[in-house]
Structure formats: C-alpha cells, structure tokens
Amino acid sequence: MSNTPYDRVVIAGGGPVGLTTALRLAQKGVPVTVIEREASIPRDYRAAGFHPSTMDLLEDTGATQALIDRGLICPVMQYRDRDEGKIVEFDYSLLKDDTRHPYRIQCEGFKLSEWVISELQGMPNAEVQFNHSLTAVRQTDDHVEATIGSPAGQYLLKARYLIGADGGRSTARKAVAINYEGFTYPERILVTGTTFDFKKALGDICLINYVAGPGKSCFIFRLPDLWKIGVPVPDEVDDETALTDEYVQRELQEVFARDEDYDTHFRAVFRVHQRIAESYRAGRVFLAGDAAHVNHPAGGMGLNGGLHDAINLADRIARIWHGKAPETELDGYEIQRRPEAIEAVRKYTDRHFKHMQESNSDKRARILNEWRKLAEDRDLAYQHLITTSMIDSLRRSYQR
C-alpha cells in the first residue's frame, strides 16, 4: 500500500473485543489506533468465561496462554436447581478430539484487556488513546474520517477502515445509521462478588454453576479471587434499591442461607438485551462485539462471539492490507458472523434463560428431566457441549 495519512485502521472501543482486534491486526503488520473514552481499562465483572472454541482461536495471538496464566481452568460445569441442588454435570473432556482446550477458563474480561494493552505498548504500529471518544464519522470511497473528542479538543483521524467495537450504545453504529433490532428483557441482573467459599458450603458444586428456580435463577461462578454471583432483578425493583446492602444481602442469603452477612467486593446492575445490528457493515465501517450483537449473558456467548468476530474481521483486513486478497474479501465477514449471532447466540441464550426462570411446576419438571437425559446419554452430552462451547457455531461460520 502507498504511505498515505489514512494507512491505518481505527477501532472505537477499548474493551476485550476492540483490543483483541487491534492486537491481531498489529501482529499481522497492520497499523492500528484504538480510541477509548474511559481514562483506563474499566474493571467490569460482567464477562468472565472463555469457551474452548475461543481459546483455540486466540492461541497464536498469545492471549490463550495469558488467560490460562490469569484465570482458572474449569473442566466441568453444572446445571442445578434451587430446591434439588445438583441436577447434572457436564465434563468438557468429551470434547478432547474437537479442541486443544477441553475446558472453560474463568477469568475477568478486564484481565484480558490489560494483557493486550501491555502487548500493544511494545508494538510500533499500535497505539491506544484513552480519554478519547468517537463523535462523528464521514466516509469517502477510499477512507474514513473519524471525528475524535480528546482533552485537547476535537480532531480528525483518517483511516482506511473504522471498526466499531464500542458496545451496545455504539457511536460508530449510530453514525452510519445501522438499525439495532431486538428487545430488552424486563429483568435486569444484579452481579456481585464475595470471598465466601460456596464450594466448602455446598460441597458438590463446581466452578461453573447455572442454578434454575421459579423466577429466581442465578449463576455461581468461581473467579481467581472471588465467587461471582448473578441474580435477576424484577422489573418493579429499581437499580438504586437493588444495589443497597439490604437487598444484596437478602439475595445472597437466598442463594445460600448463613448466620452472618456476606462480604461483597463489587456490585452492579446490568440491563439485558437481545439485539442484532441490521448489518455489520456500512462502507468502510464495520461492527464487532456488542456493537453488532448483544444477548442474555446466560452461557457466556456474548464476549466469546465478539472475540470470534474480532479474529474473523482482523484476518480479512490483514489479507487485503498485504495484497493477498481483494476488497471483496470483506463481504464475507457479515455472511459468516451475523447468522451465528441470530441462530446460535440469540436462540440459545434466550431459550436457556427461559428454562432457568421457568415457574410452572410441570414445565420445570420436564426441563430438569431433559437435562438429566442430556447428561445420561454420551452422544447428547457431547452435542450439548459442542453447542454451548460454540465449537459448532465457529465451524459453521467458516463454512459459509
């Protein structure tokens, strides 16, 4: 390529998806600038699970080993019931012939971001600008002009492509007028963390636990330093109330009753959406991660799907950048990734959430029996893990 002022890729959003896209591009010799509105990497505990498919995909970036070093290897996961306790356990070793990483990694998403930042700092073709935000986008046939807000004022940044990885409220998506179709659940999710040892208290739980209950589902995940608990917040309870000590303690006592209060080290309320961008591309602007699709966090598919987006898009851009593919190479990004957001991520997460929340006793009994049948039949258990690990989703996307 000629050495023009726009011989770079600009990425709006310095979360795990945006930064991983930047890392992949920089490693492949593509100059990249990341624009992040926050002053530093936010310590957000929303996403913390990395599937086998993602670990395989990230391996040659170095991110897989970084996650292993910083996280917990989880060889099994459980589906539980509030009343009955453990219903079934699924062993990831069933996937040993399908993945180099037959386990899930529990690691806070911000730890991946912090590691990527440390890698990018040593690369001459990469830069990350904190306290900078995308405010407007203008396109021509051969470049994008991004208006950037900074502490020193606004300026124009020209690039060959712009990638919006700036979350569900994406400025990049709005700037190119891409519709964001879907709905918002009435329930929100209260997430908190405690050092209380649920494994010692409950005995038979593992590190990844999805707990069903009539209107009171929850998840109990082990992180390296804490147990992360998530419970639904009814529509009639406002965020301010849900974050009070009284409310948080009451919810934790319902998960496991004890004589004293729980210590809590973070708490947040998240609104839950199921939305997919009408298109993943508008000219030279592309969407990835939450800017392209958001879903219920059940199953941990949102972050993982976003990282799948990141590698797919970065590899396509790199091939074009080095003259190994024509511009039409980029047409395949949406063709491969958007159907998976619709078919795999949205349908699975919505169904999983409804099953976990089911309050009708007969329907609930049938769901628990379905789980037992899955675990008892090796072939069914294998297929369940292939789906929930997003291995089949990733395979399908690359076959399109």
C-alpha positions in Angstrom: 0.0 0.0 0.0 1.0 3.6 -0.5 2.1 5.6 2.5 -0.9 7.8 2.8 -2.2 9.6 6.0 -5.0 7.0 6.2 -2.9 3.9 6.1 -4.3 2.6 9.4 -7.3 1.0 11.0 -9.1 3.0 13.7 -11.0 1.0 16.4 -13.6 2.7 18.5 -13.8 0.9 21.9 -11.0 -0.4 24.1 -12.8 -3.4 25.6 -11.7 -7.0 25.1 -13.1 -7.2 21.6 -11.7 -3.9 20.3 -8.3 -4.5 21.9 -8.1 -8.1 20.6 -8.9 -6.9 17.1 -6.1 -4.4 17.4 -3.7 -7.0 18.7 -4.4 -9.3 15.8 -4.1 -6.5 13.2 -0.8 -5.2 14.7 0.7 -8.7 14.9 -0.1 -9.1 11.2 1.6 -5.8 10.3 -1.4 -3.5 10.1 -1.1 -0.1 11.8 -3.9 0.4 14.3 -5.2 3.1 16.6 -7.7 2.3 19.4 -9.9 5.1 20.8 -11.3 4.6 24.3 -13.5 7.1 26.1 -12.5 5.9 29.6 -9.3 7.0 31.4 -8.2 3.4 31.8 -9.5 -0.2 31.4 -12.8 -0.4 33.4 -12.9 -3.2 35.9 -16.1 -4.7 34.7 -17.1 -8.1 36.0 -19.9 -8.7 33.5 -18.0 -11.1 31.2 -15.6 -13.7 32.7 -15.9 -17.0 30.8 -13.9 -18.1 27.8 -15.0 -21.1 25.8 -12.8 -23.8 24.2 -13.6 -22.5 20.7 -12.3 -19.1 21.7 -9.2 -20.5 23.4 -8.3 -22.3 20.1 -9.0 -19.2 18.0 -6.8 -16.9 20.2 -3.9 -19.3 20.7 -1.5 -17.9 18.2 -2.1 -14.3 19.5 -0.7 -15.3 22.9 -4.0 -14.4 24.5 -4.9 -18.0 25.3 -1.8 -18.6 27.4 -2.4 -15.2 29.1 -5.9 -16.3 30.1 -4.6 -19.6 31.4 -2.0 -17.8 33.5 -4.5 -15.3 34.9 -7.6 -17.5 35.2 -9.0 -20.8 36.4 -9.2 -23.9 34.2 -12.7 -25.4 34.7 -13.1 -29.0 33.4 -16.8 -29.3 34.2 -20.0 -27.3 34.5 -23.2 -27.9 36.4 -26.9 -27.3 36.0 -28.5 -27.0 39.4 -31.9 -26.3 40.9 -32.7 -24.0 43.8 -34.6 -26.8 45.6 -33.0 -30.0 44.4 -29.3 -29.0 44.2 -27.2 -30.5 41.5 -29.1 -31.9 38.6 -26.4 -32.7 36.1 -22.7 -32.2 35.4 -21.1 -31.9 32.0 -17.4 -32.9 31.5 -15.5 -30.9 28.9 -13.2 -33.9 28.3 -15.9 -35.2 25.9 -14.5 -32.5 23.5 -10.9 -33.7 23.6 -10.9 -34.6 19.9 -12.5 -31.3 18.9 -10.5 -28.7 20.7 -7.0 -28.2 22.1 -8.6 -26.8 25.2 -11.3 -29.1 26.5 -12.2 -26.8 29.4 -13.5 -23.4 30.1 -11.4 -20.6 31.5 -12.9 -18.3 34.2 -11.1 -15.0 34.0 -12.3 -11.5 34.3 -12.5 -9.8 30.8 -10.6 -6.8 32.0 -7.6 -9.0 32.7 -7.5 -9.9 29.0 -7.7 -6.2 28.1 -4.9 -5.3 30.5 -2.7 -8.0 29.0 -3.4 -6.9 25.4 -2.6 -3.3 26.4 0.8 -4.4 27.7 1.4 -6.2 24.4 0.3 -3.3 22.2 2.6 -0.9 24.1 5.6 -2.7 22.8 4.4 -2.6 19.1 5.5 0.4 17.0 2.4 0.0 14.7 -0.2 0.2 17.5 -1.5 2.9 19.8 -4.2 3.2 22.4 -5.7 6.6 23.2 -7.6 6.8 26.5 -9.9 9.7 27.3 -10.7 9.9 23.6 -14.1 9.3 22.0 -15.5 8.9 18.6 -18.1 11.6 17.9 -18.8 11.5 14.2 -17.9 9.6 11.0 -17.6 10.7 7.4 -16.7 8.3 4.6 -15.3 8.6 1.1 -14.6 5.9 -1.5 -11.1 5.3 -0.2 -11.1 6.3 3.5 -13.0 7.1 6.7 -12.7 10.4 8.6 -13.4 9.9 12.3 -14.0 13.0 14.5 -12.3 12.3 17.8 -13.0 14.2 21.0 -10.0 14.5 23.3 -8.9 16.5 26.4 -7.2 18.9 24.0 -10.2 19.3 21.8 -11.6 17.7 18.6 -9.5 16.5 15.7 -9.9 14.4 12.6 -8.3 10.9 12.3 -8.2 9.4 8.8 -8.1 5.7 8.3 -8.7 3.1 5.6 -11.3 1.3 7.8 -13.1 2.0 11.1 -14.2 -0.8 13.4 -17.0 0.0 15.9 -16.3 -2.2 19.0 -17.8 0.5 21.3 -20.6 -1.5 23.0 -24.3 -1.8 22.8 -24.8 2.0 22.6 -22.2 2.2 19.8 -21.5 5.7 18.4 -20.0 4.1 15.3 -23.2 2.2 14.6 -25.3 5.2 15.1 -23.0 7.4 13.0 -23.6 5.1 10.0 -27.4 4.7 10.7 -27.4 0.9 11.2 -30.6 -0.3 12.9 -30.2 -2.3 16.1 -33.1 -4.7 16.1 -34.4 -6.7 19.1 -35.8 -6.2 22.6 -34.9 -5.5 26.2 -35.8 -8.0 29.0 -37.9 -6.6 31.8 -35.5 -8.3 34.3 -32.0 -6.9 35.0 -29.2 -8.8 36.6 -27.5 -8.0 39.9 -23.9 -9.2 39.9 -21.8 -9.2 43.0 -18.7 -10.9 44.2 -17.7 -12.4 47.6 -14.9 -14.4 49.1 -17.3 -16.7 50.9 -16.4 -20.3 49.8 -19.5 -21.8 48.2 -17.6 -24.9 47.4 -16.9 -25.6 51.0 -20.5 -24.7 51.9 -22.3 -26.7 49.3 -19.8 -29.4 48.7 -20.9 -30.8 45.4 -20.8 -27.6 43.3 -18.1 -27.0 40.7 -16.5 -23.8 39.4 -19.3 -23.0 36.9 -22.9 -23.4 38.1 -26.2 -22.4 36.5 -29.0 -22.6 39.0 -32.6 -22.8 37.9 -35.5 -21.6 40.0 -39.1 -20.4 39.6 -38.4 -16.8 38.8 -35.2 -17.0 40.9 -32.5 -18.4 38.7 -28.9 -17.5 39.4 -25.4 -18.3 38.4 -22.5 -19.1 40.8 -19.1 -18.8 39.1 -15.6 -19.1 40.6 -13.1 -16.4 39.6 -9.5 -16.5 40.6 -10.0 -14.4 43.8 -13.8 -14.4 44.3 -17.1 -16.1 43.7 -19.2 -14.2 41.3 -23.0 -14.4 41.8 -25.7 -13.2 39.4 -29.4 -13.0 40.2 -32.3 -11.5 38.2 -33.8 -8.2 39.4 -37.6 -7.9 39.0 -38.9 -5.0 36.9 -40.5 -3.4 40.0 -37.2 -3.1 41.8 -35.2 0.0 40.8 -31.4 -0.1 40.4 -30.8 2.1 43.4 -32.7 -0.4 45.6 -31.0 -3.4 44.1 -27.6 -2.0 45.0 -28.3 -1.5 48.6 -26.7 -3.6 51.3 -30.1 -4.8 52.5 -31.1 -6.0 49.0 -27.8 -7.6 48.1 -27.6 -9.5 51.4 -31.2 -10.7 51.1 -30.4 -12.1 47.6 -27.2 -13.8 48.7 -28.9 -15.3 51.7 -31.5 -16.8 49.3 -28.6 -18.4 47.3 -27.2 -19.9 50.5 -28.5 -19.0 54.0 -25.9 -18.4 56.6 -25.8 -16.7 60.1 -23.7 -13.7 59.1 -23.6 -11.2 56.3 -21.6 -11.8 53.1 -18.6 -9.7 52.3 -19.1 -8.1 48.9 -16.3 -6.7 46.7 -18.2 -5.3 43.8 -21.8 -5.0 42.8 -23.5 -3.8 39.6 -26.9 -4.0 37.9 -27.0 -4.8 34.2 -29.9 -4.4 31.8 -30.2 -7.3 29.5 -30.9 -7.0 25.8 -31.3 -9.3 22.8 -30.4 -7.1 19.8 -28.6 -7.7 16.5 -27.4 -5.0 14.1 -29.3 -5.0 10.8 -25.9 -5.0 9.0 -22.4 -5.5 10.3 -21.0 -3.1 7.7 -21.6 0.3 6.1 -19.0 1.1 3.5 -15.7 1.2 5.4 -17.2 1.0 8.8 -17.6 -2.4 10.5 -19.2 -3.5 13.7 -18.0 -6.2 16.2 -18.9 -7.5 19.6 -21.7 -5.7 21.5 -21.9 -3.0 18.8 -23.1 -5.7 16.5 -25.0 -8.0 18.8 -26.0 -8.2 22.5 -27.7 -11.1 24.2 -28.6 -12.5 27.5 -25.4 -13.5 29.3 -26.6 -17.0 30.0 -24.0 -19.3 28.6 -21.3 -16.7 28.2 -21.7 -16.4 24.5 -21.7 -12.6 24.1 -18.0 -12.0 24.8 -16.9 -15.2 23.0 -19.0 -14.3 20.0 -17.4 -10.9 19.9 -13.9 -12.4 20.0 -14.9 -14.7 17.1 -15.9 -11.5 15.3 -12.6 -9.9 16.1 -10.4 -12.6 14.6 -12.5 -13.1 11.6 -12.6 -9.4 10.7 -8.9 -8.7 11.5 -7.7 -11.6 9.4 -9.7 -10.4 6.4 -8.4 -6.8 6.7 -4.8 -8.1 7.1 -5.1 -10.2 3.9 -6.3 -7.2 2.0 -3.7 -4.9 3.6 -0.8 -7.1 2.3 -2.3 -7.6 -1.2 -3.3 -11.2 -0.6 -7.0 -10.7 -1.2 -9.2 -8.2 -3.0 -11.5 -5.8 -1.2 -14.4 -8.2 -1.8 -12.8 -10.3 0.9 -14.6 -8.1 3.4 -18.0 -9.1 2.1 -17.6 -12.5 3.9 -17.4 -11.0 7.4 -21.1 -10.4 7.8 -22.0 -13.5 5.8 -20.1 -15.6 8.3 -20.7 -13.9 11.6 -24.2 -12.4 11.6 -26.1 -15.7 11.1 -24.3 -17.1 14.1 -25.5 -14.2 16.2 -29.0 -14.9 15.1 -29.1 -18.7 15.1 -26.6 -19.8 17.8 -26.2 -16.9 20.2 -29.7 -15.3 20.3 -31.7 -18.5 20.1 -29.6 -20.5 22.6 -29.3 -17.7 25.2 -33.0 -16.8 25.1 -34.0 -20.5 25.5 -31.5 -21.1 28.2 -32.7 -18.0 30.2 -36.4 -19.1 29.9 -35.6 -22.6 31.1 -33.7 -21.3 34.1 -36.6 -19.0 35.1 -39.5 -21.3 34.4 -42.0 -21.1 37.2 -44.7 -23.6 36.0 -44.0 -26.8 38.1 -44.9 -29.2 35.3 -42.8 -27.4 32.7 -40.0 -27.1 35.2 -40.0 -30.8 35.9 -39.8 -31.6 32.2 -36.8 -29.2 31.8 -35.0 -30.9 34.7 -35.7 -34.3 33.1 -34.4 -33.1 29.8 -31.2 -32.0 31.5 -30.9 -35.5 33.1 -31.4 -37.2 29.7 -28.7 -35.0 28.2 -26.2 -36.0 30.8 -27.0 -39.7 30.8 -26.6 -40.1 27.0 -22.9 -39.6 26.0 -23.8 -38.5 22.4 -26.4 -36.0 23.7 -24.0 -34.6 26.3 -21.3 -34.3 23.6 -23.6 -32.4 21.3 -24.7 -30.1 24.1 -21.1 -29.3 24.9 -20.3 -28.7 21.2 -23.1 -26.2 21.1 -22.6 -24.4 24.5 -18.8 -24.2 23.8 -19.6 -22.5 20.5 -17.4 -25.0 18.6 -20.3 -25.8 16.1 -21.0 -22.1 15.8 -17.4 -21.3 14.8 -17.2 -24.2 12.4 -20.5 -23.2 10.7 -19.3 -19.6 10.3 -16.1 -20.6 8.5 -18.0 -23.0 6.2 -20.2 -20.2 4.8 
